[in-house]
Amino acid sequence: MLYPEIEPYDHGMLDVGDGHLLYWEVCGNPDGKPAVVLHGGPGSGCTPRVRRYFDPEAYRVVLFDQRGCGRSTPHAGAPAVDLSTNTTDHLVDDLERLREFLGIDRWLVFAASWGSVLGLVYAERFPHRVSEMVHAGVATGRRTETDLLTTGLAPMFPEAYARFRELAPSGDPAAGYLDLLLSPDPAVHLRAAAEWCAWEDALQPLTTGAFRFDRPEAGLAFARLVTHYWAHGSWLPEGIVLEEAWKLAGIPGVIVQGALDLGNLIGTPFELAHAWPDAELVLVQETAHGGSDAMTAARRAAADKFR
């Protein structure tokens, strides 16, 4: 279903300023069509599996870990962390620096979940640098989207939500959890990370264990970065990505969306497909946000379409 396992032929750490070093790697054909992978989260980091969506004979595939996660430093899972230079604008600028560093003129953007937010913002600001886009589990960074996930779905998962709210019983859950996650006390921030990840896991009943991490610091970094972005509305005016989707005209794209993705409840993929002139919406049946074999096949097919 996916291409065979492949190792990078080049990798390194890129200094993007503010004390941040980004881990990056390139695999596939050095002379192939450039593509960049934008991982979800924020804070999930890239995984070797994503390399396998691309025909290694056709693509030059760039993967990197966004600020604060994966192999990039400083890591947001450190005991103490400063997140003030980790915003959407910083990540967009990092993407441009990486493109310039690698000597790429234009590239295909391959993104999922939070990565879709980042990829859409990047493409609207630098449309001449994007050849095509493939998005899965799409989001646009609206507070209405994150409010759905933090409060709106409570009636669907009442027991899990009651537990989730114990640590932040009032106000915006993301802001409340962020305060706990930034506590210098490991007992406080590690419990908060575990409870945040448990709630995100509860939201994906078809993909149990999606937000369980093999190292506590990885889960802590993920929870800190997600709540940091959500509590600040991803530093985006509400609805701006959809309002400016006309800027994507001329960029062919595929939106691969699970028909059971709970984010569909407020219509995000359908609104984006309507606002983006050159997008094709592919709905994958019996699939939620966590994906499925059919989703994997559809994402690979979309990458193959543009090779």
C-alpha positions as CSV (number, residue, x, y, z in Angstrom):
1,M,0.0,0.0,0.0
2,L,2.9,2.3,0.8
3,Y,6.2,2.5,-1.0
4,P,9.1,0.4,0.6
5,E,11.0,1.7,3.6
6,I,13.6,4.3,2.7
7,E,16.4,6.1,4.5
8,P,17.4,9.8,4.1
9,Y,20.3,10.5,1.8
10,D,20.9,13.8,3.6
11,H,20.0,15.3,7.0
12,G,21.0,18.1,9.4
13,M,20.1,20.8,11.8
14,L,19.1,24.2,10.4
15,D,19.6,27.4,12.6
16,V,16.4,29.4,12.2
17,G,17.1,32.0,14.8
18,D,15.8,32.6,18.3
19,G,18.0,29.8,19.5
20,H,16.1,27.2,17.5
21,L,17.7,24.4,15.4
22,L,15.4,22.4,13.1
23,Y,16.0,18.8,12.3
24,W,15.5,18.1,8.6
25,E,16.1,15.2,6.2
26,V,15.8,14.5,2.5
27,C,15.0,11.2,0.9
28,G,14.1,9.8,-2.5
29,N,15.6,11.1,-5.8
30,P,18.0,14.1,-5.4
31,D,16.8,15.2,-8.9
32,G,13.2,14.5,-8.3
33,K,10.1,16.7,-7.8
34,P,10.5,18.5,-4.5
35,A,7.9,17.8,-1.8
36,V,7.8,18.9,1.9
37,V,5.9,17.1,4.7
38,L,4.2,19.2,7.4
39,H,3.4,17.1,10.4
40,G,0.5,17.5,12.7
41,G,0.1,18.5,16.3
42,P,1.5,21.1,16.6
43,G,4.2,19.0,18.2
44,S,3.9,15.5,16.8
45,G,7.1,15.5,14.8
46,C,7.8,13.6,11.6
47,T,8.0,9.8,11.4
48,P,9.8,7.5,9.0
49,R,6.4,6.1,7.7
50,V,5.5,9.4,6.0
51,R,8.5,9.0,3.7
52,R,6.7,6.0,2.1
53,Y,3.8,8.0,0.7
54,F,6.1,9.2,-2.2
55,D,7.5,7.3,-5.2
56,P,11.2,7.4,-4.3
57,E,12.1,7.5,-8.0
58,A,10.0,10.6,-8.7
59,Y,10.2,12.7,-5.6
60,R,12.8,14.6,-3.6
61,V,11.0,14.4,-0.2
62,V,11.8,16.9,2.6
63,L,10.8,16.1,6.2
64,F,11.5,18.2,9.2
65,D,10.4,18.6,12.8
66,Q,8.8,21.9,13.6
67,R,10.1,24.1,16.4
68,G,10.1,22.4,19.8
69,C,9.4,18.8,18.9
70,G,10.9,15.7,17.4
71,R,14.6,16.1,17.0
72,S,14.6,19.9,16.9
73,T,16.0,21.9,19.7
74,P,15.3,23.3,22.3
75,H,12.7,20.6,23.0
76,A,9.3,21.7,24.4
77,G,9.4,18.6,26.6
78,A,12.3,20.0,28.6
79,P,11.6,20.6,32.3
80,A,11.4,24.4,31.7
81,V,10.6,25.9,28.3
82,D,10.1,29.3,26.7
83,L,7.4,29.2,23.9
84,S,7.4,32.9,23.1
85,T,9.2,32.3,19.8
86,N,7.0,29.4,18.7
87,T,4.1,30.8,16.7
88,T,2.5,30.3,13.3
89,D,4.5,33.2,11.9
90,H,7.7,31.7,13.1
91,L,6.9,28.3,11.6
92,V,6.0,29.9,8.2
93,D,9.3,31.7,8.2
94,D,11.1,28.5,9.1
95,L,9.6,26.8,6.1
96,E,10.8,29.5,3.8
97,R,14.3,29.3,5.4
98,L,14.4,25.6,4.8
99,R,13.3,25.9,1.2
100,E,16.0,28.5,0.5
101,F,18.6,26.5,2.4
102,L,17.9,23.4,0.3
103,G,17.9,25.4,-3.0
104,I,14.3,24.5,-3.9
105,D,12.3,26.9,-6.0
106,R,8.8,25.4,-5.6
107,W,7.6,22.3,-3.8
108,L,4.5,20.2,-3.2
109,V,3.1,20.6,0.3
110,F,2.0,17.3,1.9
111,A,0.2,18.0,5.2
112,A,-2.1,16.6,7.8
113,S,-4.2,18.0,10.6
114,W,-2.3,21.0,12.2
115,G,0.1,20.6,9.2
116,S,-2.8,21.6,7.0
117,V,-3.2,24.9,8.9
118,L,0.5,25.6,8.5
119,G,0.5,24.6,4.8
120,L,-2.5,26.6,3.9
121,V,-1.2,29.8,5.6
122,Y,2.2,29.2,3.9
123,A,0.6,28.8,0.5
124,E,-1.6,31.9,0.9
125,R,1.5,33.9,1.8
126,F,3.9,32.3,-0.7
127,P,1.7,30.9,-3.5
128,H,4.5,31.1,-6.0
129,R,6.5,28.7,-3.9
130,V,3.9,25.9,-3.9
131,S,3.4,23.6,-6.9
132,E,0.6,21.5,-5.5
133,M,-0.9,20.5,-2.1
134,V,-2.2,17.3,-0.5
135,H,-4.1,17.7,2.8
136,A,-5.6,15.1,5.1
137,G,-7.6,15.6,8.2
138,V,-7.8,19.2,7.2
139,A,-8.1,22.2,9.6
140,T,-7.8,25.9,9.1
141,G,-6.9,27.2,12.5
142,R,-10.2,28.6,13.5
143,R,-11.2,28.8,17.2
144,T,-14.5,27.2,16.2
145,E,-12.5,24.1,15.2
146,T,-10.5,23.9,18.4
147,D,-13.5,24.9,20.6
148,L,-15.3,21.9,19.0
149,L,-12.5,19.6,20.2
150,T,-12.1,21.1,23.7
151,T,-15.8,21.7,24.7
152,G,-18.2,21.0,21.8
153,L,-17.8,17.3,21.8
154,A,-18.4,16.9,25.5
155,P,-21.9,15.4,25.1
156,M,-20.5,12.6,22.9
157,F,-17.8,11.6,25.4
158,P,-19.3,12.6,28.8
159,E,-17.1,10.3,31.0
160,A,-13.9,11.2,29.3
161,Y,-14.8,14.9,29.3
162,A,-15.6,14.9,33.0
163,R,-12.1,13.5,33.7
164,F,-10.5,15.9,31.2
165,R,-12.2,18.9,33.0
166,E,-11.0,17.9,36.5
167,L,-7.7,19.7,36.0
168,A,-9.2,22.8,34.3
169,P,-12.8,23.0,35.5
170,S,-13.6,26.5,34.1
171,G,-12.8,28.8,31.2
172,D,-10.9,27.8,28.1
173,P,-9.5,24.2,28.6
174,A,-6.5,24.9,26.4
175,A,-5.5,27.9,28.4
176,G,-6.1,26.2,31.7
177,Y,-4.0,23.2,30.7
178,L,-1.3,25.3,29.3
179,D,-0.8,26.9,32.7
180,L,-0.5,23.5,34.3
181,L,1.8,22.2,31.5
182,L,4.2,25.1,32.0
183,S,4.4,24.4,35.8
184,P,8.0,23.7,36.9
185,D,6.7,20.9,39.1
186,P,7.0,17.6,37.2
187,A,4.2,16.1,39.1
188,V,1.9,18.8,37.8
189,H,3.0,19.1,34.2
190,L,3.4,15.4,33.5
191,R,-0.1,14.7,34.9
192,A,-1.5,17.5,32.8
193,A,0.2,16.1,29.7
194,A,-1.2,12.6,30.4
195,E,-4.7,13.9,30.9
196,W,-4.6,16.1,27.8
197,C,-3.4,13.2,25.6
198,A,-6.0,10.9,27.1
199,W,-8.8,13.4,26.0
200,E,-7.4,13.7,22.5
201,D,-7.3,9.9,22.4
202,A,-10.9,9.7,23.5
203,L,-11.9,11.9,20.5
204,Q,-10.6,9.1,18.2
205,P,-12.5,6.0,19.2
206,L,-11.5,4.3,16.0
207,T,-7.8,4.9,16.6
208,T,-7.3,4.0,20.3
209,G,-3.8,4.9,21.5
210,A,-3.1,7.6,18.8
211,F,-1.9,10.1,21.4
212,R,0.2,7.8,23.6
213,F,3.9,8.6,23.4
214,D,6.8,6.3,24.1
215,R,8.6,8.9,26.1
216,P,7.0,11.3,28.7
217,E,8.9,14.3,27.3
218,A,7.4,13.7,23.8
219,G,3.9,13.7,25.2
220,L,4.7,16.8,27.3
221,A,6.0,18.6,24.2
222,F,3.0,17.7,22.2
223,A,0.5,18.8,24.9
224,R,2.4,22.1,25.6
225,L,2.6,23.0,21.9
226,V,-1.1,22.1,21.1
227,T,-2.4,24.1,24.1
228,H,0.0,27.0,23.4
229,Y,-1.3,27.3,19.8
230,W,-5.0,26.6,20.6
231,A,-5.0,29.0,23.6
232,H,-3.8,31.8,21.2
233,G,-6.1,31.0,18.3
234,S,-3.0,29.9,16.4
235,W,-2.2,33.6,16.1
236,L,-4.6,33.9,13.2
237,P,-7.6,36.2,12.7
238,E,-10.7,34.0,13.0
239,G,-11.6,32.5,9.6
240,I,-8.7,34.2,7.7
241,V,-7.5,31.0,6.0
242,L,-10.9,30.4,4.4
243,E,-11.4,34.1,3.6
244,E,-8.1,34.2,1.8
245,A,-8.3,30.8,0.1
246,W,-8.8,32.7,-3.2
247,K,-5.1,33.2,-3.1
248,L,-4.7,29.5,-3.8
249,A,-6.1,29.8,-7.3
250,G,-3.7,28.1,-9.7
251,I,-2.4,25.6,-7.1
252,P,-3.9,22.2,-7.8
253,G,-4.7,20.2,-4.6
254,V,-6.4,17.2,-3.1
255,I,-8.2,17.2,0.3
256,V,-8.3,13.7,1.7
257,Q,-10.9,13.6,4.5
258,G,-12.3,10.8,6.6
259,A,-16.1,10.8,6.4
260,L,-16.2,10.2,10.2
261,D,-13.7,12.9,11.1
262,L,-15.4,14.8,14.0
263,G,-14.0,18.0,12.6
264,N,-16.5,17.6,9.7
265,L,-19.3,18.6,12.1
266,I,-18.6,22.3,11.5
267,G,-18.0,21.8,7.8
268,T,-14.3,22.7,7.5
269,P,-13.3,20.4,4.5
270,F,-16.4,21.3,2.6
271,E,-15.9,25.0,3.1
272,L,-12.3,24.8,2.1
273,A,-13.1,22.8,-1.0
274,H,-15.6,25.4,-2.0
275,A,-13.3,28.4,-1.3
276,W,-10.1,26.8,-2.9
277,P,-10.7,27.0,-6.7
278,D,-8.5,24.1,-7.7
279,A,-9.1,21.6,-4.9
280,E,-10.6,18.1,-5.2
281,L,-12.3,16.7,-2.1
282,V,-11.9,13.0,-1.6
283,L,-14.1,11.6,1.2
284,V,-12.9,8.3,2.6
285,Q,-15.7,6.2,4.1
286,E,-15.5,4.5,7.6
287,T,-12.5,6.7,8.5
288,A,-12.0,9.2,11.3
289,H,-9.3,11.7,12.0
290,G,-6.8,9.0,12.9
291,G,-6.9,7.5,9.4
292,S,-7.3,4.0,8.0
293,D,-5.8,1.8,5.3
294,A,-8.2,3.4,2.8
295,M,-7.0,6.9,3.9
296,T,-3.4,5.8,3.4
297,A,-4.2,4.6,-0.1
298,A,-6.0,7.8,-1.0
299,R,-3.1,10.0,0.3
300,R,-0.6,7.9,-1.7
301,A,-2.8,8.1,-4.8
302,A,-2.9,11.9,-4.4
303,A,0.9,12.1,-4.2
304,D,1.2,9.8,-7.2
305,K,-1.2,12.1,-9.1
306,F,1.3,14.9,-9.0
307,R,4.6,13.1,-9.4
